[in-house]
Amino acid sequence: MIALILPLFGLAAATITPARGQSIVDYILTDPLTGLAIGGMDPVSYFTEAAPLPGKPEYEWTWQGAPWLFATEANRDVFKAHPEIYSPQYGGHGAMGMSRGFVSDADPLIFVLHKQRLFFFYSASNREAFMLAPDAAASRGIANWERLSKSLSTR
C-alpha cells in the first residue's frame, strides 16, 4: 500500500514551487509599534537643535514609504525640499553594522553628525567604534548600503 501512495507524494512535491522570500526589514528604519520613521523623531532637528526633538502628528509627511514626523511645519517643509540631506544615512539603520556589512537596528537617540551627515547606532559602543575612524567606516557603509539596501522592503 505504501509503495502505491509514496510515488504520489513525489509528484505533488515536484509541482510545488518554493515561495520567494520578502524582506521583513524596511528600507527606512521604523518603530515596530508605531510604524514611524526614526521612532517619530524630527530629522531636521538633529541639525538645528542642541538635542533632537520628537515630531508631532500634525506635521507628518510620507517619504520612502514611511511616515516621518516633524516638530514644526518649517522643519517639514525643509525636509520635503531636501530629504537626502536631512534623512539619516543607510535609512536610519545602524552605521557601524552597515560598515561591517550587515543591516542592524539603531536607536535614534544614539547618533553623530559627521561631515553634515546623520548616522544612527545600535549602541554607544558602536558609536565609539565608528568615531575611531569615521571616514573609513562611512565609506565601507556606503559600499555595503548599495548592496544590502536592494533586498530591503519599501512597503
C-alpha positions in Angstrom: 0.0 0.0 0.0 2.8 2.4 0.9 4.5 1.6 -2.3 1.4 2.8 -4.2 0.9 6.1 -2.2 4.6 7.2 -1.9 5.0 8.0 -5.6 2.0 10.3 -5.4 3.7 12.5 -2.8 6.7 12.7 -5.1 4.6 14.1 -8.0 2.9 16.6 -5.7 6.2 17.8 -4.3 7.6 18.3 -7.8 4.7 20.6 -8.8 5.1 22.9 -5.7 7.3 25.9 -6.4 9.1 27.5 -3.5 7.8 30.9 -2.3 10.0 33.9 -2.8 11.1 35.4 0.5 10.2 39.0 1.1 12.3 41.2 3.3 10.9 41.9 6.8 13.4 44.7 7.2 12.2 48.1 5.8 14.4 50.4 3.7 13.7 53.1 6.3 14.2 52.1 9.9 10.7 52.4 11.5 9.4 51.9 15.0 7.9 48.4 15.2 4.9 49.6 17.2 4.1 52.9 15.6 5.5 52.4 12.1 7.0 55.9 12.3 10.4 56.6 10.6 13.3 57.0 13.1 11.0 56.5 16.1 9.0 59.6 15.4 11.9 62.0 15.9 12.2 65.1 13.8 15.2 64.5 11.4 15.8 68.2 10.8 16.1 68.9 14.5 19.3 66.9 14.7 20.9 69.6 12.5 19.3 72.7 14.1 18.9 71.9 17.8 21.1 71.0 20.7 19.2 67.7 21.0 16.8 66.0 18.6 13.1 66.8 19.1 10.2 64.4 18.9 7.9 65.1 15.9 4.2 66.0 16.1 1.4 64.1 14.2 0.1 67.3 12.7 3.4 67.7 10.9 3.6 64.3 9.2 4.9 63.6 5.7 5.4 60.3 4.0 8.7 59.7 2.2 10.3 56.4 1.0 7.2 54.6 2.1 7.4 55.6 5.8 5.7 58.3 7.8 8.0 61.0 9.2 7.1 63.4 11.9 8.4 66.9 12.4 8.4 69.3 15.4 7.4 72.3 13.2 5.8 73.0 9.9 9.1 74.7 8.8 11.1 71.6 9.5 8.7 69.5 7.5 9.0 71.9 4.6 12.8 71.9 4.8 12.8 68.1 4.8 10.4 68.0 1.8 12.8 70.2 -0.2 15.9 68.2 0.7 15.2 64.8 2.3 18.6 63.4 1.1 20.4 66.0 3.3 18.3 65.5 6.4 17.4 61.8 6.4 19.8 59.6 8.3 22.4 57.6 6.4 21.6 54.0 5.5 17.9 54.6 6.0 18.5 55.1 9.7 19.9 51.6 10.2 23.0 51.2 12.4 26.0 52.8 10.9 28.6 50.5 12.4 26.6 47.4 11.4 26.4 48.7 7.9 30.2 49.4 7.9 30.7 45.8 9.0 28.4 44.5 6.2 25.0 43.9 7.8 21.8 45.7 8.4 21.1 46.4 12.1 18.6 48.3 14.2 19.6 51.6 15.6 18.5 53.9 18.3 17.7 57.4 17.0 18.9 58.8 20.3 22.4 57.4 19.8 23.7 59.4 16.9 26.5 61.5 15.5 26.7 64.2 12.8 29.8 63.6 10.7 30.5 65.8 7.7 27.0 67.1 7.8 25.5 63.6 7.6 23.4 62.0 10.3 24.4 58.5 11.5 22.5 56.3 14.0 23.9 53.5 16.1 22.7 50.4 17.9 24.7 51.2 21.0 27.1 53.8 22.4 30.0 51.4 21.9 29.1 51.1 18.2 29.2 54.9 18.0 32.6 55.0 19.7 33.9 52.3 17.3 32.7 54.4 14.4 34.3 57.6 15.7 37.7 55.8 15.8 37.9 56.0 12.0 34.7 57.7 10.8 35.7 58.4 7.2 36.7 54.7 6.7 33.6 53.4 8.5 31.3 55.7 6.5 33.0 54.7 3.2 32.5 51.0 3.9 29.0 51.7 5.0 28.2 53.4 1.7 29.5 50.5 -0.3 27.6 47.9 1.8 24.4 50.0 1.7 24.4 50.0 -2.0 24.5 46.2 -2.0 22.3 45.5 1.1 19.6 48.1 0.5 18.4 46.3 -2.6 16.9 43.5 -0.5 15.0 45.7 1.9 11.3 46.3 1.8 9.9 49.6 0.6 6.4 48.7 1.7 
